Amino acid sequence: MNESQMRRVLERHGQLHILKWWDELGSGGRSKLSVQVERIDWSLLARAKEHISAPKGRIEPIDGLDLAAIGARREEYFTAGRDAVRAGKVACVMLAGGQGTRLGSDAPKGTFDIGVTHPLYIFEQLIRNLQDAASLCGSAVPLYIMTSETNDGATRAFFTEHDFFGYPQERVAFFRQEMAPAMGFDGKLLMSAKDSLALSPNGNGGWYSSLMRAGLAKEAAERGVEWFNVFAVDNVLQRMADPVFVGATILSGRTTGAKFVRKAYPEERVGVLCLQNGLPAVVEYYELDPEMANLRDDKGRLVYSFGVTLNYLFRADMLREIAARQLPVHAAKKRIPCLNEEGELVIPARENGCKFETLILDMIRCAGSCLPFEVERSREFAPIKNRTGADSVDTARELLRQNGVIL
Ligand code: UTP
């Protein structure tokens, strides 16, 4: 895109302020900025507005496989899942493109050391969990790791430096997700430098499109992968390629599966599995109205209590179809470091704008079919979102200890 084309595009979208320091930039800075402008998906803003005003529809509780039902057919599920993993039909995808702002470290979240008497990195613990599944099933599982432009180099270097924590390196591949611009509350795009927009990863909903763009979805299909088990980088008790979960989902005939834990309390910040207009969906905690969040059945149990752990199974053949559709765009209010009028970088004390993200949880609604699968909270749910307090390094350490991990 040449300069006059760029000016026309920016003018059309009311964003000419981006060129405020253009005359000060050298050719490197100019080309960096024009490439960023060229890559902007201008539909994001309209889609975010659409999502805010979209009717929520009819929300109802959903049925799922609870621990007792799973226990009753455990052997059967295990055998079906183990055979699928052994036959190479299951690949894992680790979502590690997030910024982990709440944890307050610039390094990739997975490189965070949660050890006490010796180092234990989040990535290391996750690889150990994956090794467990591989040993149970008698086959190493392909692992795709999604990074972002910001943390890709550091993530790859970390794995190399630690020799992939003993996991067969040829089974691991990295791919990068896209970035999206951030916008101030006045509707103006924010800048992080005179030659750069304030860009951030575009959410975890684009993982499959990014996998395709990297040529890895095709490669997985050629290898015979039929299921993707997608999980978050921050739950250190995560069980991935879990043969019982895989087997139960395959035998259910559904196209997706979602691990859930019973919510600990109504306000817990986890997405909730439910039916939306008759279809399985995950509703974000801030989108579930308080009355529903607090609703209890006659036994006193929360009605909307299936909290997702961000561990999903997707049947590969329907992912292409989902990726072709546009997922809703969520505008998340954040504190976004940006340039002020004088061109100085400011770290705001409070939220100053929005980041635009698509979310993996919306893929469940698009799939139209899902098996909710209960897991024991104390054994499979130790998310690390914050440094201290709820869902923190402290709570995760305690849960790891309870599960026999020496810290
Ligand atoms: P979170 O929603 O917890 O976001 O991500 P985050 O970026 O890790 O943390 P905060 O909100 O900035 O503190 C849930 C999972 O989705 C991944 C994260 O890496 C994590 O595994 N994710 C999130 C991505 O891979 N890409 C994104 O753009 C956002």
Boltz pocket constraint, residues with backbone or C-beta under 6 A from the ligand:
constraints:
  - pocket:
      binder: B
      contacts: [[A, 95], [A, 96], [A, 97], [A, 98], [A, 99], [A, 100], [A, 101], [A, 102], [A, 103], [A, 109], [A, 146], [A, 177], [A, 201], [A, 202], [A, 203], [A, 204], [A, 231], [A, 232], [A, 233], [A, 234], [A, 310], [A, 357], [A, 385]]
      max_distance: 6.0
